[in-house]
Amino acid sequence: MDLRAIAQLAEEHYDRFLGQNQHVGPDDPDLLARIMPHLEKEVSARSAEAESRSSYRSQPASQTSNTANEHAPSPAPKEDDVLAIRLETARRLLDNVIQSRRNFR
C-alpha cells in the first residue's frame, strides 16, 4: 500500500463520512477523531492483504556463510512497524484533507 493509495483512502473516507453524517459539518473540531477509526480499519485490512500477497511471492533465500551476511541488506522493517507508519501517514493525510477542504471553502 503506497502513499497515493493512502491519500485516496483519506479523501474517500472524508467525503463518505460527511455524506453519511449530514449533521456533522466540515468545521467540526472532532472530525479527525470521528473519521480515523474507519480509516484505520481499512488501512489495516489493506495492509494485511498486501503483506500476505508479498510474503507469498517472496520467500527469503537462506544464507549459508557468515561472509554473505556481512554484505546482506539490512532486514526489512517488521510488519507492525510498517503498519504503524501507514496509520500515522493516514492520520496526517486525513488531517491535511480536512484542513485543505476547510481552507478551500
C-alpha angles and dihedrals in degrees: 000000000000133000094263092055092049091049091050091050091050091054093045092050092048092051094042093048095051091044093053096040106051091169090064116076130203089253094059106130091216096052094112092050091047096051102035098076090057093045093046091053093053095043090050093049094047092045091052090049092049091046093052091050094048095045090051092053098044116052109181117246115234118246113227103184137045092232091059089056093053092066098033117120117259114272119271117259115270118264092246091053092050091049092049090052092048092049093049089047090051091051092051094045092049089050089051091050091051093048095045093048090050091050093045094058 
